[in-house]
Amino acid sequence: MEVHNSEFKYFDYLQVSKATNNFSVENKLGQGGFGPVYKGRFPDGLEIAVKGLASHSGQGFTEFRNEVQLIATLQHRNLVRLLGCCIQGEEKMLVYEYLQNKSLDFFILDKTRRTLLNWDKRLVIIEGIAQGLLYLHKHSRLRVIHRDVKASNILLDFQMNPKILDFGMAKMFDSNDTEGNTKRVVGTYGYMAPEYASEGLFSAKSDVFSFGVLILEVIVGERNSGFHYHDDFLNLLGYAWWLWEEQRWLELVDTSLAKGGCTLEIMRCINIALLCVQENATDRPTMSDVVAMLRSKNMTLKDTSTTKIYTINDATISSTLGR
């Protein structure tokens, strides 16, 4: 497997095994889509995160190779850095930099821990994810669609700066292509754009949709797909659209942010999120647009009052209202 990165290393299995204390339970950080993730430390003190590919995961090798070849060529402060890999017999592992503060969902989905994230920190997280996606879509040598943007794939460093993780599902485009399609829909329900979930169509606007969901989760402190409000709303998106139309958007905001004095900034981010989760991909902004909107408080945002999202059986469906 050829990798064009002079800093990329091929680690010996024994090295990785020793670093993770023989892949002990105490060192296990969690379970990824294709295998376990362990914390490790090399003799020089370098801390690492080791993502294993389970031997029974036959479908995983393609994703493993994809992630190695793709991430090794990408360099950005808002992407998790891949240090190298280990391939020995049936054992296949990715070795990443270790980030002390775990994943975004570890904080925002916990009532106690999310109080540690004031609005300034949450805005830095939102802006950092946007910068990372903009790099993937436009500024990297490759044009990359992540296809699995979600809170658990955003890691936080010691200063709570976000870094995007997990490129196993990512797709590369050449300069002439703008979208693709697949019969094998991968990703996470609750974050998937409607056209991708129902038809297998994906583009940069699919990531934009996922990012919009993520903004709302950061502001509300609830997971989109796990959200339930009476019997009227089966996910967070439907509830958010309804409150926005009713001009009651403040009811969406995590109570720990309510007294921070940043309500106009929060309202602007909710507006941006709703622009990102519009049904028609062509109506959604690009990540360049999103970054510009986040940077400029004076930039006029598009009116979302003619779009509404309905939820049926946890699928997201929207329609344009004639007014």
N, C-alpha and C positions, 0 to 999 in steps of 0.2 A: 504494500500500500504506500503510494508515493505522496509525500507531504512537502509543499514548497514553503518552508518556514525554518530558518536557520536556528531559531530558539526552541523548536519543537524537539522533544526527547522521547526516545523509546526506553521505557523502564523495564528492568528485569522483574520477573514475578516475585522473586525472593525479596527484592528491595521493597516492593509494595506491600507484601505480606508482613514484613517486619514493621513497616511504618504504621500499619493499621492494627498491630498487635494480633497478627494472624486472623484478621477480619473478625475480631471479637464483638460480642453483643454490645459491650460497653462503648465501642467505637462506631456503632451503627447510627447513622443520622436519619435514615428513612428508607423508603422503598420507592424507586423510580418506576417508570413505565415498563422497563425491560430488565430491571434487576435492582439490587440493593445499593445504597450509597453509604460509604464509610469515611470517617475522619481519620487522618493519618498525620504523622510527623516524621520527617527525615532526620538523620543524625545532625545535620547542620541547623536544625530548628525550624526549617520551612514546613508550615502546616499545609496540608492538602485535603481535597475531597476526592474520593475514589468512587467512580460510578461504574458498577459492574454490569456485565451483560450476562443474564442467567443462561446457563447451558441449555435449558429446555426451551429458550425463547428463539425458535427457529426463524421467526420473522424479524428478529432484532438486528441481525448482522448488517443488513442493508442500511438501516438507520444508524448503526454504529459507524460504519465506513463513511456515510454521509456526514455525520457530525465531525469526525476527525478531519476529513478533507476540507470541509467548509469552515469550521471554526478556526482551524489553524491559520487560515488566510485572513481572518477578520481581526482587526485591532481597534478597539474603542473603549473609552473609560466606562461606558455603560453596558458592556458585554463581559460576561464572566470569562476569564482568561484560561484557555486550555494549555496546560504545561506539556502534556504528552500523553502517551498511551502505553498499554502493556498488552501484548498479544503473545500468548504462549500456549500452544495446543488448543484446548477448548476454552481457555480463559482469555477473555477480552475485556479490558478495562480502560476507562478514560480517567486521566489525572488532571484535576482542576485546581486552581487557587482556592484556598479555603476562606470563606467569608463568615465572620464571627456572629453576625446577627440573624442568621438563618434566612427564611423566606418571608416575603411580604405578608402572606396569609397567616403566618405565625403571629403577627402583630395585629393586623386589622380585623381578624375574625375572633379575637379574644377580647372580652370586655375590659379586662384589667390592663393587658399589654398595650392595647391601642390608645390608652390615655397617655402613653409615653410619646405618642406622635402628635404634636401640636400641628396647627395648620401649616406653619412654615416648613416643617419637616415633610408633611404630606405633599405640599406643592413641589418641593425639591424632588421627591420620588416621582410624581407625575411628570415633571419636566424632564427628568433623567431618562425615564422609560421612553418618552417621546423622542428624545435625542438619539437613543439607541436604535429605535425603529427607523428614524429618518436616515441614519447611517446605513442600515441594512437595505432600505428601499432605494436610496439615491446616491449616497456618498462613498460606499465601498466599491472596490474594483468589480465586485459581483453585485447583481441585483437580487436580493434575497427576500423571500416571503417566509416568515417564521412559521405560521400556521398553528401555533399552540401558545399564544400569548395569554397568560393567566397569572394569578397572584402567586401560585406555588412555583412558577418559573421565573420569579423575580427575586433575586437574592440581595441582601443588604450588607454593606461593608461596615467597618467599625464607626464610620461617621454617618451611617444610615443612607449612603448613596446607593441607588439601585443598579443592579447589573442583570441583564437578561441571560437566561440559562436555557439549555436543552434545544439543540438544533437538529435533533434526530428526525423531525418531521419537516424540516425546512426544504424549500424548493428554490433553485436558482433560475433566473431568466437571463436571456441575452437581450441586447439592446432593442430588438425588434418585437419582442413578446411583451404583452401587458397582462395576460391572464392565462390560466390553464384549467384543466378539469381532470377529475379522477373518479373512478368507480369505488375506490377505497377511501372513504372519508375518515380522516384521522384528526385527532384534536380532542377538545373537551366541550361537551354540551354545556350551554350557559354562556360560552364565549364565542361560539361559532356564528358567523354571519349567515343569514337565511339562505342566500344563494349557494353557499358551500354545504350547509347541512342538508338541504333538500335536493340539490342538483350536482354537487361535487365541483362547482365552479369556484376558483380561488384566484385572488389577485392581491395587490398591495392593500386594496380597500377591505379585504377580509381581515387583515391585521388591524386596520383602522377601527373596524367594528369591535374587535376584541379589546382594543385599547379603550374605546368608549365605555365598555362594560367595566373595565378595570378602574377607570376614573370614578365611576359611580360607587364601586365597592370601597375604594379608598375614602371617599367622602362619607358614605353611609355606615361603613363598618359591618356590612352584611354581604354574604355571597349571593350572586344573582340567582343561581339555580336552586339554592336552598331557601330562598326567601319566600315567605307566605304571609299574606295579609288578608284575613277573612277568606271568603271563597271567590273574591273578585279578581285577585291578582296572584298568579302562580309563579311569578318571578319578579325580581327587582325592577326590570326595565318597564314593565307595564305600570307598576306603581309610580315610578319616577315620571313617566310621561303624563299620567293622570294628575299628579300633584303639580307638575309644571303648568299644565293647561289651566288648573284651578288657581294658579298663582299662590300655591301653598308649598313651594319648593323647600322652604326652611324646615318643614317637617321631615324632610329627607335626611337632614344633616345629623351626623353623630352628635349626641348631646354633649360630649366632651369638647366639641368645637364651638358650641353655640355661644359661648361668652368670650370668644377670642377677638371680636371686633373686626373680623375679616369677611363679613357676610357678602359683600359685593364681589369680592374675589372668588369666594366659594360659588356664588350664583353664576359667575362667568364660567367657571370650570364645569358646572352642571350643564350649562348651555352648550359648551364645547362637546361634552360627552354625548348629549342628545343629538348633536349634528353628526357625530361619529357612528351612531347606531341606527341611522335611517335605513329603511328597507332597501331602497335602490342604491346599489353600490356607486352609481354615477353621482348621486346626490351627496355622498359623503365627502368630506374634505380629504386632501392628501396629507401625509405626515408633514410635508413642508408647510401646508396651510395651518395645521394644528400647532406646530412649533411657533409660527408667526403669531397666531392668536394668543398663545400662552405668554409670549414675550411682550406683546403690545396691549396694554390695558385700554388704549384709545381706539383700537381696531374694531370696527362695527361688525357684529356677528349676525349671521343669517337668522331670519325668523323661523322658528320651528313649529309655529302654531298650526300649520296645515298638515302636519304629519302626526299620526298616532299609531301606537303599537298595541296590538291585542295579543293575548297569550292563550293558547289552546294546547292542553296536554304537555305543558312545559316547552312547547316550541314557540319561537318568536315570529309573529306575523304582523305586518303593519300595512296600513292603507292610507292613501291620501284623501283627505276630506275636502270636499268642495265648499268653499265659504265665500 
